[in-house]
Amino acid sequence: MIKSIYYALVPLLVLLGAIFIACLVGYFIALGIGDQFPLSKIIKKSAQLFLVLSIFPVMAYFRFKKADIGFAGKAVFFKQMLQGFGLGFVTLMPVVIVLYGLGVNVVDQSHVWTISLLAKKMALSLLLALIISWVEEPLFRGVLLMGLKRKMSVIAAIVISAIYYAVLHFLDSDTNIPYQELTLLSGFKLLGEAFANLLNPDVLSAFWALVMVGIFLGILRTEFKASLGLCIGCHTSWVWQIKMSKSLFNTNFSSEYLYLVNRYYDGLIGPLVIGWLGLAISGYLVYRWINKPAFINP
């Protein structure tokens, strides 16, 4: 039990280390480039970079190979990505349709969409979604989940990795410190605000929705052999749909069904996603129990 708690806290130490270094490095980067970007954004991107770089020493420690964290051969991997993208589409598009049908999300009338503009937006959103999923999936469903799985039960590893995944999305600060007032400690001030944001009750439903997302992807990763491509494809599809939804729709704050989304997050993630993905996970587990397939894999 004590060892399990220890291993569950090790990723927190890695996260804190990455953010601590990012706070220091971010200050000097801000001094070098001037006031082009807010310090909070520089620190966030730097911390993400250091977390990605942490994959390599962790892989060396566990003696992971690419296959161990879920990478299949090229042909299978790209096939998985397409399958995952389709899975992401059928699991999130119903949420988009329901929210539009109930009037929670309404078409943004301030934009005049042409075919070329829409195509450019779709392509750019897809590119950004690919970048995000390629960063987050090897980190959370690759190294973190598989590392925890070696030290504890599969269920515990899935849940803990999902919580870390959700936490990272809310470690942010909206404070913009003027360039002239920057000091070496400015980043740590923003860090304190970022951790305080985790205690904000306004984002609680969005937090648990992202935990559910992490659990869904964790099950996808642990149920099928070398399935990181499925996770990357599914994650890409979700992020792409969310970005397109934010571009095409506005949240109707007077809707009687507003409780289905978290109004302080992205207008899509919230209680409806929790219920919908929870239903999908439950349905799969029932199917698996009835059929008792022999596919649990590393």
C-alpha positions in Angstrom: 0.0 0.0 0.0 2.8 2.4 1.0 4.7 1.6 -2.1 1.7 2.2 -4.3 1.2 5.6 -2.8 4.9 6.3 -3.3 4.7 5.4 -7.0 1.5 7.3 -7.4 3.2 10.5 -6.1 6.4 10.1 -8.2 4.7 11.6 -11.3 3.7 14.6 -9.2 7.4 15.2 -8.3 8.3 15.0 -12.0 5.5 17.5 -12.8 6.6 19.9 -10.1 10.2 19.6 -11.2 9.3 20.4 -14.8 7.2 23.4 -13.7 9.9 24.6 -11.3 12.5 24.6 -14.1 10.0 26.2 -16.5 9.4 29.1 -14.0 13.1 29.8 -13.9 13.8 29.3 -17.6 10.6 31.1 -18.6 11.9 34.3 -16.8 15.1 34.4 -18.8 13.3 33.6 -22.0 10.9 36.5 -21.3 13.9 38.8 -20.7 15.4 37.7 -24.0 12.3 38.0 -26.3 10.7 41.1 -24.6 7.0 41.5 -24.1 5.9 39.5 -27.2 4.3 36.7 -25.1 2.9 36.7 -21.6 5.1 34.9 -19.0 2.3 32.5 -18.1 2.2 31.2 -21.7 6.0 30.9 -21.9 6.1 28.9 -18.6 3.2 26.6 -19.7 4.9 25.8 -23.1 8.3 25.3 -21.4 6.8 23.0 -18.8 5.1 20.9 -21.5 8.5 20.7 -23.3 10.3 19.5 -20.1 7.5 16.9 -19.4 7.9 15.6 -23.0 11.7 15.4 -22.5 11.2 13.5 -19.2 9.9 10.6 -21.4 13.4 9.6 -22.3 14.9 9.2 -18.8 11.8 7.4 -17.7 12.0 5.0 -20.7 15.6 4.4 -19.8 14.7 3.7 -16.1 12.0 1.2 -17.0 13.9 -0.1 -20.0 10.9 0.7 -22.1 11.0 0.2 -25.9 8.7 1.9 -28.3 6.4 -1.2 -28.3 6.3 -1.1 -24.5 4.6 2.3 -24.4 2.3 1.3 -27.2 3.8 2.1 -30.6 3.0 -0.6 -33.2 4.8 -1.0 -36.6 4.3 1.9 -39.0 1.5 0.3 -41.1 -0.4 -0.9 -38.1 0.1 2.4 -36.2 -1.3 4.6 -39.0 -4.2 2.2 -39.4 -4.8 2.5 -35.7 -4.8 6.3 -35.9 -7.5 6.3 -38.6 -9.6 3.8 -36.5 -9.0 5.9 -33.4 -10.0 9.1 -35.3 -13.3 7.4 -36.3 -13.9 6.2 -32.7 -13.3 9.8 -31.5 -15.8 11.1 -34.0 -18.6 8.7 -33.1 -18.0 9.2 -29.4 -18.0 13.1 -29.4 -20.1 14.1 -32.4 -23.4 13.0 -30.6 -22.5 15.4 -27.8 -22.0 18.2 -30.3 -25.3 17.4 -32.0 -27.2 17.2 -28.7 -25.9 20.5 -27.4 -26.8 22.2 -30.7 -30.2 20.6 -30.8 -31.0 21.7 -27.2 -29.8 25.3 -28.0 -26.9 25.2 -25.6 -24.5 26.0 -28.4 -25.7 28.3 -31.2 -24.1 29.2 -34.5 -21.8 32.2 -34.3 -23.4 34.8 -36.6 -20.5 37.2 -36.4 -18.5 35.1 -39.0 -19.2 34.8 -42.6 -18.0 31.3 -43.5 -16.9 30.5 -47.0 -15.8 27.0 -48.2 -12.2 28.0 -48.4 -12.2 29.7 -45.0 -13.9 26.7 -43.4 -11.4 24.3 -45.1 -8.5 26.3 -43.8 -9.9 26.4 -40.3 -10.5 22.6 -40.4 -7.0 21.9 -41.6 -5.4 24.2 -39.0 -7.5 22.8 -36.2 -6.6 19.3 -37.3 -2.9 20.1 -37.3 -3.1 21.6 -33.8 -5.1 18.6 -32.6 -2.4 16.3 -34.0 0.4 18.2 -32.2 -1.5 18.1 -28.9 -2.3 14.4 -29.1 1.2 13.5 -30.2 2.5 15.3 -27.1 0.0 14.1 -24.5 -0.7 10.5 -25.5 2.9 9.2 -25.4 3.3 11.0 -22.1 0.1 10.0 -20.3 -1.1 6.8 -22.0 2.4 5.7 -22.9 5.1 6.3 -20.3 3.0 7.3 -17.3 0.2 4.7 -17.6 2.6 1.9 -18.4 5.1 2.9 -15.7 2.3 2.9 -13.1 0.9 -0.3 -14.4 4.2 -2.1 -13.6 3.9 -1.0 -9.9 0.1 -1.3 -9.2 -3.1 -2.7 -10.6 -4.3 -1.8 -14.0 -7.4 0.0 -12.6 -5.3 2.1 -10.2 -2.9 3.0 -13.0 -5.7 4.1 -15.4 -7.4 6.3 -12.7 -4.2 7.9 -11.4 -2.9 8.7 -14.9 -6.3 10.1 -15.8 -6.2 12.4 -12.8 -2.8 13.7 -13.7 -4.0 14.2 -17.2 -6.9 16.3 -16.0 -4.8 18.3 -13.5 -2.4 19.4 -16.2 -5.2 21.1 -18.1 -6.1 23.4 -15.2 -2.6 24.4 -14.1 -2.8 27.8 -15.7 -3.0 31.4 -14.7 -4.7 34.3 -16.5 -2.6 37.0 -14.7 -0.5 39.0 -17.1 2.5 40.5 -15.3 3.8 43.6 -17.2 7.3 43.1 -18.7 8.7 46.0 -16.6 7.6 44.2 -13.4 9.0 40.8 -14.1 11.3 39.3 -11.5 12.9 35.9 -11.0 10.0 35.1 -8.6 7.2 36.1 -11.0 6.9 32.6 -12.4 6.4 31.2 -8.9 3.6 33.7 -8.2 1.9 32.5 -11.4 2.5 28.9 -10.3 0.7 29.5 -7.0 -2.3 30.9 -8.9 -2.3 28.0 -11.2 -2.5 25.5 -8.3 -5.2 27.6 -6.7 -7.2 27.2 -10.0 -7.4 23.5 -9.2 -9.6 24.4 -6.2 -11.9 26.5 -8.2 -15.4 24.9 -7.9 -16.5 26.6 -11.2 -14.3 24.2 -13.2 -15.0 21.0 -11.2 -17.4 19.4 -13.8 -14.8 20.1 -16.6 -12.1 18.5 -14.4 -14.1 15.3 -13.9 -15.0 15.2 -17.5 -11.3 15.2 -18.4 -10.7 12.5 -15.8 -13.4 10.5 -17.7 -11.6 11.2 -20.9 -8.4 9.9 -19.4 -10.1 6.8 -18.1 -11.6 6.1 -21.6 -8.2 6.5 -23.3 -6.5 4.4 -20.5 -8.9 1.5 -21.1 -8.3 1.8 -24.8 -4.6 1.7 -24.2 -4.6 -1.3 -21.8 -7.2 -3.4 -23.5 -5.5 -3.7 -26.9 -1.9 -4.6 -27.7 0.4 -1.7 -28.8 -2.6 0.6 -29.1 -1.1 4.1 -28.7 -2.1 4.8 -32.3 -5.7 4.3 -31.3 -5.4 6.7 -28.4 -3.6 9.4 -30.6 -6.2 9.1 -33.3 -9.1 9.3 -30.8 -7.6 12.2 -29.0 -6.9 14.0 -32.2 -10.5 13.6 -33.3 -11.8 14.9 -30.0 -9.6 18.0 -29.9 -10.4 18.7 -33.6 -14.1 18.6 -33.0 -13.8 20.8 -29.9 -11.8 23.4 -31.7 -14.2 23.4 -34.6 -17.1 23.7 -32.2 -15.6 26.7 -30.5 -15.1 28.3 -33.9 -18.6 27.6 -35.2 -20.7 28.0 -32.1 -21.2 30.3 -29.1 -22.4 29.1 -25.7 -26.0 30.2 -25.1 -25.8 31.2 -21.4 -29.6 31.7 -21.2 -30.2 28.0 -22.2 -32.2 26.0 -19.6 -29.8 23.1 -20.5 -26.6 25.0 -19.7 -25.8 22.7 -16.9 -24.8 20.0 -19.5 -21.6 21.9 -20.1 -19.0 23.7 -18.0 -19.6 27.4 -18.9 -16.1 28.3 -17.7 -14.2 25.8 -19.9 -14.9 25.3 -23.6 -18.7 25.1 -24.0 -18.5 21.3 -24.7 -16.8 19.5 -21.9 -19.0 19.0 -18.8 -21.6 16.7 -17.2 -23.0 15.5 -20.6 -19.5 14.3 -21.5 -19.1 12.6 -18.1 -22.4 10.8 -18.5 -21.9 9.9 -22.2 -18.4 8.5 -21.9 -19.4 6.8 -18.6 -22.2 5.1 -20.5 -19.7 4.1 -23.3 -17.2 2.7 -20.8 -19.9 0.8 -18.9 -21.3 -0.7 -22.2 -17.8 -1.9 -23.2 -17.1 -3.4 -19.8 -20.4 -5.3 -19.9 -19.6 -6.5 -23.4 -16.2 -7.6 -22.3 -17.5 -9.4 -19.3 -20.1 -11.3 -21.3 -17.7 -12.3 -24.1 -14.6 -12.7 -21.8 -12.1 -12.0 -24.6 -8.5 -12.6 -23.9 -7.1 -9.3 -24.9 -5.5 -7.6 -21.9 -2.0 -6.5 -23.1 0.9 -4.3 -22.2 
